[in-house]
């Protein structure tokens, strides 16, 4: 557990913001700003055992110093602090960085909960609360703030589509596609066996209003794409026509 100095009047966002939840971190770093010593001790012990690294502060000055000097992945902030309004502190945090925040409030402080959420808090926990509940809420907010990265390279059979470089290969050999052909294939391979209607394809790939554009363009591009895959020697996957609906990519 780390302690922050309380003799500091500089604003919270005085230094560059840290990027939260670095990819190499296996133990997320939590800053707990709370003036109840017993609660701080119990929460720190529990959350440390539960896999978090903890820093604590008991007032807004200490919290400001903590956030300037330590990379933090999530802030747990009590709104009733001895040297200032927690909502004002939250406003300062939100002014300069992206940092997930859970606020701690009392049962009767509905207005503070509402204002806190409007200022950008990600969640709130009402006192008294259980430590397992706090840990679960921390993990849920971190998951929402850092969803799993989308897969960059989709592989089905001998076909590979790299969505970063927009390159397509069959058994390692590059295959040239037009932008619309690439968009069509990238969408189909992103969800194998998912049926996409002609209207969905027009909207997602062509950027067109399905009610305003004929689906014949989709039919033509599916035909061309099938022919190019066959010429490249791709025996799988295959683009299957679902009569009366649209198309899917079958492994």
N, C-alpha and C positions, 0 to 999 in steps of 0.2 A: 504494500500500500504506500502511496506517495502522499506527501503533505505539501500544500501550496502556501506560499507566503501570503499574509493578509495585508502587507504594507505596500500597496500598489494602486495608484489611482488612474492608470492609463486605460483607455477604452478596450473592450474585449477584442475587437477586430483590428488592433493596432499592428499586428504582425500578419505575415502571409498565412492564409488558411491551410490547414493540413488536409490532404485528401483522405477521407474516411475509409476504413476497412481495406487496408493494403492487401493485395492478393497473396503476399507471402505470410501474412499474419494468421496463425492458427488460434490465437487467444485474443479475441477482440478487447480493445482497451476502453474501459468505461470510466467516465468522470461522474462521481456522485457528489452533488452539492446539497448538503443537508446539515442543519445545525443541531439536530438531536443526536447527542453522542452515542447513546445506546443503540439507536437505529443504525447509525453509521457503522458501528462495530459489528453488529449482527449481519447487516447487509454485505459488508465487505468480506467477512469470513465466508458467508454462504456463496456469494457470487464468485469468489476466488476458487472455492472448491468446485464450483460448477463450470469452471473453465475460462473465466474472465480475468483480465488484469485490471486492477483497480487503482484509481487516484481519487482523493477526496478533498473537499474544501467545505468550510462551515459558513461562508458568507460570500457576498458578491465580489469583494476584492480578491479573496483567495481564489475564487472560481475564475476570475479574469486572468490572474497570473497563471493558473493551471492551464487554461486553454491556450495561452501564448507560448508556454514552454514545453508542452507535451502533445504529441500526436494522439488524438482521441477519436474513437470510432462512434461513440454515442454518449450523450449527456443525459443524466437523470437529475432533474432540477426541481428542488422544493420551491414553491412560490412564496412561502413565508419565511424570509431570511432576515436576520437581525439588523443588517445594515443597508437594506434596500428592498425594493419591490422586485420579486422574481420575474414579473411580466416585463418590467423595464429591462432587466438583464437579458431575458429571452429576445426582446426586440433588438438589443445590441448584438447578440449572437447571430440572429438571422440577417442582420444588415451586412455582414461581411463574409459569410461562409456557408457552405452546405454541410450541416452536421445534424444527424438524426437526434431528436430530443424527445424524452418522455418527461412529463411534468407530474409532480406529486402534489395533490391537493386534499383538502378536507371535504367531508360529505356536504357541508353547507356552502361550499364555495363554487356553486354552479357557474356564476358569472365569470370567475377566474378561469374555470375550465374552458368555457366557450371562447373567451378572449385569447387564452393560450393557444387553442387550436387555430383560431383565426390568424394568430401571429406566426403560425407555421410549425407548432409542435406536432409530432407524429402520433402521439398517444398520450394518455394520462392514466395514472393509478390513484385511486382514492384511498386515503388513510382511514382506518388501519388496513393494511394489506398483508398478504402472506408473501414470504420471500420466493417460494416457487412461482407464484403468479408474476412477481416482478421479473424473475429470470425468463419466464416464458414470453412476457411482453417484450423484453429486450431482444430476444432472439427473433421474434416475429417482426419487429421494426427493422432489424438489421437485414432480414431476408427481403423485406419489401424495398429497402433502400439499395440493396445490392443483389438484384436478381441474377440467376446464372446467365453467363454470356451465351448468346446465340451461337450455335455451331457454325463455324466459318466454312468448312468444307463438307459438303454432303456427298456420300458415296453409296451407290446402289449398284450391285454387280460390278461391271467394269467401268461404270460411268462415275466421274467425279466432277462436281461443280463447286468452284471456289468463289464464294460470294464477296470476298474482299477484292480479289483481282479481276473478278468477272471472267475467269478462264474456265473452259470446259475441256475435259480430256476423256478419251476412251482407251482403257488399258494403257494409260500413260501418254498416249499420242494426242496432241492438241487438236481440237475441232473448232472450226470457225463458224460462228453463228451471228446473225443479225441481232441488233438490240432487242427486238420483239421476240425473236426465237429464244434468245437467252432468258429474257424475263419469264416467258412461258415455262421453259424447262426448270428454271430456278424455283418457281412457285410450286410446280408439280413435285419436284424432288424433295422439297422441304417437308412434305407430308405424304410419304408413299401410301398408296391405297386410299387416300382421301379423295372423294369425288368433288371436283370443282365444276360448278355450272358454267355455261357459256357467259352468263351475265357476270358472275364473279370474276372470270378471267378477263372480260372486257374492262371491268372496273379496276382490278388490281394491276394488270399488265399494260393495258392500253390507256388507262386513266380516262376512260370514256363512260358516259352514262348509258347503261345497258338499254334503256328505253329509247335512246336516240341513235344508236348505232346497230347496224345489222351484224349478226353473229357470223356471217360468212368469212370475215377476216380471221376469226379464230379457227374455223375449219381449214382454211388455206394454210395457216401457219402450223397447225398440227400436222398436216400432210407433209409440209416441207421438213419439219423437224423429224418426223418418222423416217423420211427418206435419207436425211443426213446421218441419223443414227445408224441406219442399216448400212449405208455406204462406209461408215467408220468401223463397221464390224461389231457393233453393240448388239449382242443377242439378248441381253437383259440390262436394264429394265426395259419394259415396253409401255407405250402410251395406249391405254385401253379406252375405247369409246363406250360410254354408258348411255344407251339409247334414251333419247328424250330428256336427258339431264346435262351431260357434259363429258368430262374426261378425268382419268386418274392415271397415276404412274404405278405399275405393278412390278415388283422385284422379279 
